[in-house]
Amino acid sequence: MSAQDKAGLVSTTLSDSIVLKTAPTIEFTSPSPQISNTQDYTLTYTVDGVPTTETWKLGNGENRLMVHAGSSGAETFKTYTVTWNAPLVSDPAPFDSSNESLVSMTTEDGLILKYRDGNLVSIEKPNEYTFHSLSLILIKT
């Protein structure tokens, strides 16, 4: 914009606008209570009214899920807590009552290793303990 005064001098005026960054608003829309019956949990929420979903893999017990929206200078972080109670391991793997496919080996220190179809299915220390439904992780060193 320019203006001219009575003396004929022309002046120019500049204008500028200031944009203020505002942090986005996060609102959780997942149902209550915050207890999941499955390990895979879908969290639903809105960011400034726009629906969003995320799928999380829950650990046993209380899980704090953090959501982030926005960018540097105008960010919002919000935490949603959900509980998943992992099912208890049921009874040991059923054994073949005929024991036709079961092979037992006794180690030097008295442990009884039982194999079915080439797979280790239990480790026993007589009169002390029995491990069933084994899941082993081998680490190569």
Sequence and secondary structure as in RCSB ss.txt:
>XXXX:A:sequence
MSAQDKAGLVSTTLSDSIVLKTAPTIEFTSPSPQISNTQDYTLTYTVDGVPTTETWKLGNGENRLMVHAGSSGAE
TFKTYTVTWNAPLVSDPAPFDSSNESLVSMTTEDGLILKYRDGNLVSIEKPNEYTFHSLSLILIKT
>XXXX:A:secstr
 EEE TT  EEE             EEE S SS EESSSEEEEEEEETTEEEEEEEE  SEEEEEEEEEEETTEE
EEEEEEEEE      S     TT TTEEEEE TTS EEEEETTEEEEEEETTTEEEES        
